[in-house]
Amino acid sequence: MRNRTCTSSRRPKALLRRLRAAHGSMSAEFALILPLLVLLAVLLVEGGNAVHAYASLVEASREGARAVLRDGDAGAVSRIVQALTADLPGGPATTSVLTDASGNTVTVEVGYAYQSLTGQDAFTAVLGPDPLVFKARTTMPLP
């Protein structure tokens, strides 16, 4: 008859040895995947910032076109656009207002040179030497 206490005492030691080996490989795998997870998180935050900037430009162009329709004054558009895009980092947004009398429309275009959250253009430099410029255009019919 075999002594059961001897085999049962070996099993926990072997199991612990396997767990320690698995723990070491898990640490190595985590060290390999951690930079990818950090890059993914940074890209998600940067993408959210870019979407916010573009949404602010769209809102500013719409409000500028509404102001021209409501007041008939194209000079107020620049002040409205600057007020609505004041939270964007970097330089001010550019504004152009075109009134087409033959087509009875007004077009407001707002442009913004995108600046990343870090203040460096490391992410946008991949796209080329020129800064990434967002533009939003709104055309509305004149009454």
MOHU-V188903 format. One record per backbone hydrogen bond with DSSP energy under -0.5 kcal/mol. CO is the residue of the C=O (numbers start at 0). NH is the residue of the N-H. E is the energy in kcal/mol with one decimal. If there is no record, write none. Layout:
co->CO nh->NH e->E
co->CO nh->NH e->E
//
This chain:
co->1 nh->3 e->-0.8
co->2 nh->6 e->-0.9
co->3 nh->7 e->-2.1
co->4 nh->8 e->-1.4
co->5 nh->9 e->-0.8
co->6 nh->10 e->-1.5
co->7 nh->11 e->-1.0
co->8 nh->12 e->-0.8
co->9 nh->13 e->-2.4
co->10 nh->14 e->-2.7
co->11 nh->15 e->-2.7
co->12 nh->16 e->-2.2
co->13 nh->17 e->-2.2
co->14 nh->18 e->-2.3
co->15 nh->19 e->-2.4
co->16 nh->20 e->-2.0
co->17 nh->21 e->-2.4
co->18 nh->22 e->-2.4
co->19 nh->23 e->-1.9
co->20 nh->24 e->-1.7
co->21 nh->25 e->-2.3
co->22 nh->26 e->-2.0
co->23 nh->27 e->-1.8
co->24 nh->28 e->-2.4
co->25 nh->29 e->-2.5
co->26 nh->30 e->-2.2
co->27 nh->31 e->-1.5
co->28 nh->32 e->-2.0
co->29 nh->33 e->-2.1
co->30 nh->34 e->-0.5
co->32 nh->36 e->-2.0
co->33 nh->37 e->-2.4
co->34 nh->38 e->-2.4
co->35 nh->39 e->-2.3
co->36 nh->40 e->-2.2
co->37 nh->41 e->-2.5
co->38 nh->42 e->-2.5
co->39 nh->43 e->-2.1
co->40 nh->44 e->-2.1
co->41 nh->45 e->-2.7
co->42 nh->46 e->-2.6
co->43 nh->47 e->-2.1
co->44 nh->48 e->-2.0
co->45 nh->49 e->-2.1
co->46 nh->50 e->-2.3
co->47 nh->51 e->-2.2
co->48 nh->52 e->-2.3
co->49 nh->53 e->-2.3
co->50 nh->54 e->-2.5
co->51 nh->55 e->-2.1
co->52 nh->56 e->-1.8
co->53 nh->57 e->-2.4
co->54 nh->58 e->-2.3
co->55 nh->59 e->-2.3
co->56 nh->60 e->-2.5
co->57 nh->61 e->-2.1
co->58 nh->62 e->-2.6
co->59 nh->63 e->-2.2
co->60 nh->64 e->-2.1
co->61 nh->65 e->-2.4
co->62 nh->66 e->-2.0
co->63 nh->67 e->-1.8
co->64 nh->68 e->-2.1
co->65 nh->69 e->-2.9
co->66 nh->70 e->-3.0
co->66 nh->71 e->-0.7
co->66 nh->72 e->-0.6
co->67 nh->71 e->-1.6
co->71 nh->73 e->-0.6
co->72 nh->75 e->-0.5
co->73 nh->76 e->-0.8
co->74 nh->78 e->-0.5
co->75 nh->79 e->-2.1
co->76 nh->80 e->-2.8
co->77 nh->81 e->-2.4
co->78 nh->82 e->-2.0
co->79 nh->83 e->-2.1
co->80 nh->84 e->-1.7
co->82 nh->85 e->-0.7
co->84 nh->87 e->-1.4
co->93 nh->110 e->-2.2
co->95 nh->108 e->-2.7
co->97 nh->99 e->-0.6
co->97 nh->106 e->-3.2
co->98 nh->100 e->-0.8
co->99 nh->103 e->-0.8
co->99 nh->104 e->-1.9
co->103 nh->141 e->-3.7
co->104 nh->99 e->-2.8
co->105 nh->139 e->-2.5
co->106 nh->97 e->-2.9
co->106 nh->108 e->-0.5
co->107 nh->137 e->-2.4
co->108 nh->95 e->-2.2
co->109 nh->135 e->-2.5
co->110 nh->93 e->-2.5
co->111 nh->113 e->-0.9
co->111 nh->133 e->-2.9
co->115 nh->118 e->-1.2
co->120 nh->124 e->-1.7
co->122 nh->125 e->-0.6
co->123 nh->126 e->-1.1
co->124 nh->127 e->-0.8
co->130 nh->132 e->-0.6
co->131 nh->113 e->-2.9
co->131 nh->133 e->-0.5
co->133 nh->111 e->-2.3
co->135 nh->109 e->-2.8
co->137 nh->107 e->-2.6
co->139 nh->105 e->-2.6
//
